[in-house]
Amino acid sequence: MSSQLELDPKVDFTIERFIDAPASLVWESLTKPEHLKQWYMPKVWGRVVQAEMDLRPGGVFSIDIATNDGHEFPNLGCVLEVVPMERLVWTSMLFPGYRPAVFDDIPITAIFTLKAEGTGTRYVFTALHRNEADRQANKESGWQEGTEIAMEQLVAHVESMR
């Protein structure tokens, strides 16, 4: 996958933060289940029940969440690209092993990029959507707000590991 994407704000969603910690700690927080459980789900809404990640193309990306009202939601996808300490790409359009996915949610392709910046790391999360309707539906569902909250939780979690 090319690192040069042409993003369309009508279809794609990007948030970026500077994290005052080395890329190795950010990478660990993005890829290790014990860390994902600490930040992936906005704490005010619920928790991560289970997390699994197989960091190889075709590997599993799985994070199941539970809301405070007791509903559980599986999040299963396929890892597409892994460049340790720099880039991780996964999609919910495929199941592990590149198997076509069957889902009842709005699919995305997620791109996580890390770049050393001084003593810290510039972290960028990008979600690619199929079309404007999917992008808008994700925004209206609270997914975008939840992603922004999770990003703040990630920053706090990583910085607490220093």
N, C-alpha and C positions, 0 to 999 in steps of 0.2 A: 504494500500500500504506500502510495506516495505521501511524503510528509508535507507536500505543498497542496493544500486543499483550497478550493475556491468556495468560501462559505457564503451562504445566503441567509441574512437575518430573518427572512420570512419563513425559512424552513429549518434553520439550524440555530442551536442555542449554545452559547459559549460563556463561561465565567472563568476568571483568572484571578489568582492571588499570589502574593509573595509570601513565602513561608520561611520564617527565620530559623531554618534548620537545614542540614545537608540533604542532598537528594537521596542518599541511602535511607534516611529515616522516613522520608516521604514515600519512597518506593515500598518500604516495609509496611507502612500504614495502608497503602493501596492494595497490597497483594497478600497479606497474611490474615487468615480468618480471625485470629484473636484481636487484631487491630480493627478490621472491618466492623466487627461487632460493637466497637466503641464509638463509631462516628457515622456509619452509613445511613442509619435511619434517624430522622429528627427525634430526639429524646422526648420532646413534648408530645409526640404522636404515637410512639411505640418503641419497639426494639427489634434487633436482628435476632432471629431464632436460630439460624444455621447459615454458615458461610463456607464455601469451598471454592478453591481456585487451582486449576492445573495450568501453569504458565507455559504453554506451548501452543502453537497453532493447532486448532481443532480441539483444544482442551476445554474443560468446563469452567464457566463463570456462573456461580450459583449463590444467591443471597436471598434467603427467605425472611420475610419481615412479618411482625405481628403488630397490629394496632392496639391501642389501649382499650378498645372496646371488644377485643378478643378475636378479630378477624385476622386470618393468616393469608399472606400473598407470596407465592413462590416467584422468584426472579431467576430464570434460567437462560443462559446464553452460551455462545461459543467464542472462545478466544481466537482472534484473527492474526494478531501481530504482537510480538514481545521483543522489546529492545531494553534489557535491564537498565534501570536508573534513568531511562529517557522516554520510553513510549510503551503504552499498553492500549490495544484496541480490541474491543469485543462487540458482539452484536446479539440482540435478542431475535433477530430474523432467522438464526440458525440455532439448533441444539448442538451439544458437543458432538465431535466427529463430523461436523459440517452437515448434519442431518437437517432437512427442512423442518422448520419450527411450526407448531400449531399453537396459537396463543389467542387470548381474549383481551389483550392489552395493546397499547400503541407501541409498536416496535421502534427501537432506536439502534444506531451504531454509536458506541461511546469511544471517545478518544481521550486518553490521559497523556499529557506531555509534561516532562520535567526538564528544566534547564538551570544549571548552576548560575547563580547571580550573586557575586560577592561571597559572603559566608552562608547565604541562604539558597533558596530554590524558587524559581518562577514556575508555578503549577497552572496548567490550563486544562479545563475539562470542556469538551465539545460533544454535544449530542446531535447527530444527524438524523433528521426525520425524513419520511418518504415524501411528504408534501405539506403545504401550508395548513391544511385541515388538521393533520396529525399534530403539528407544532402548536396550533391554537388549542386543540383539545388537551394536550399535555399541560399547557399553561393554565387553562380553566380548571383542570382536575386538581390542581395543587402540586403537581409533580415538580414544576419549575420552582415554586416556593420551597418545597421540601429539599430539592437539590441545592438551593442556595443555603438553607439552614445546615444541611449535611456538610457543605463546603466549609462553613464556619467551624463546625464541630471537628472536621478533619484538621484544619489549621490549629485549633486549640490542642487537639490530641497530639499532633506531631510536635508542636512547640513544647508540650509538657514532657516529651521524651528526651529532650536535649540534656 
